[in-house]
């Protein structure tokens, strides 16, 4: 049973219920989950961090216990929703930790509201390259909504497990299956498809933040990726690392798309070290304007150039 502090609560924002988990005290960490997932993906981390930090993990609109309306499910709308939820909670500034789709939302949050972002932590994040797992491209195709309910059929599960190696999702399969069984429910399925199609089409990821990554100059940024991530390949981590001035990169050897679940103790240790050794960003409007006028900051590596040495951690 969950500690009472981590049971989902709700706030109504713009007429829709937004579910979130919140506990602890101290500097605020905002955790954003990936598509089809929910805030429970972070529970081990929330429990280990709440003694020293205020931890907030929402269910994005259309996910978990949050409402699933016919609405805007773009990353920009999600970023605005996070700003508004934080405002109702009287929280001004946060370190944002985003996984997969949540990483794209975290980057968008830092881009739209730099005055509210102290640090950025991206975990197997979307938004830094076109390639993505073929199953997501297939799910984004017209008519896919008619097939998704079959994932919940009993005979489909052993078939998926039998194809796991071919589909390159074996490490994360059981967790992913438990999440995507929810697509049998029409409201959840509709929200999932609207969200997916806002960021992916049959050719891959549509949203690409690489052209704005230079704006992370001055925002401490940590990238965490599994070397065996087949959903968002680890090559994206290298590309993002090159494009984000001063960013740190840690690779989890052998981990798939969920390194924060593969080794939560190590993830928490790396996150704590990052928080302890980086000062929170302070928004400088004049510098932001200068960056927008001049583009990539002086001395920043060219995103098309060679990747610098990265840490594989231990």
ZITA-V473360 format. One record per pair of residues at least 6 apart in sequence whose C-alpha atoms are under 6 Angstrom apart, sorted by the first residue. I is the first residue (numbers start at 0). GAP is how many residues later the second one is. Records with the same first field share a line. If there is no record, write none. Layout:
# ZITA-V473360
I: GAP + GAP
This chain:
# ZITA-V473360
4: 18
5: 15
7: 11 + 12 + 13
8: 10 + 11
9: 8 + 9
10: 6 + 7
11: 6
15: 51
16: 49 + 50
17: 48
18: 39 + 40 + 46 + 47
19: 37 + 38 + 39
20: 35 + 36
21: 33 + 34
22: 31 + 32
23: 26 + 27 + 29 + 30
24: 28 + 29
25: 27 + 28
26: 26 + 27
27: 25 + 26 + 27 + 66
28: 26 + 65 + 66
29: 26 + 27 + 66 + 67
30: 26 + 66 + 67
31: 66 + 70
32: 66 + 69
33: 65 + 66 + 67 + 68
34: 66
37: 21 + 26
38: 18 + 19 + 20
58: 7
60: 6
61: 6 + 129
72: 122
73: 124
74: 30
78: 26 + 30
92: 23 + 24
93: 23 + 24
94: 22 + 23 + 24 + 25
95: 24
96: 24
97: 8 + 24 + 25
98: 24 + 25 + 26
99: 24 + 25 + 26
100: 25
102: 19 + 22 + 23
103: 22 + 23
109: 7
114: 168
117: 162 + 163
118: 100 + 101 + 102
119: 101
120: 100 + 101 + 102
121: 101
122: 101 + 102
123: 101
126: 80 + 81 + 82
127: 80 + 81 + 82
129: 74 + 75
130: 73
131: 72 + 99 + 100
132: 98
136: 64 + 65 + 67
139: 57 + 61
140: 61
148: 35
151: 29
163: 6
182: 6
198: 6 + 7 + 8
199: 6
212: 30 + 31
213: 30 + 82
216: 28
218: 62
220: 26
221: 25 + 26 + 27
222: 26
223: 26 + 27
224: 26
225: 25 + 26 + 29 + 30 + 33
226: 7 + 26 + 27 + 28
227: 26 + 27 + 28
228: 27 + 28
240: 6
241: 59 + 61 + 65
242: 60
244: 55
248: 61
249: 61 + 62 + 63
250: 61
259: 7
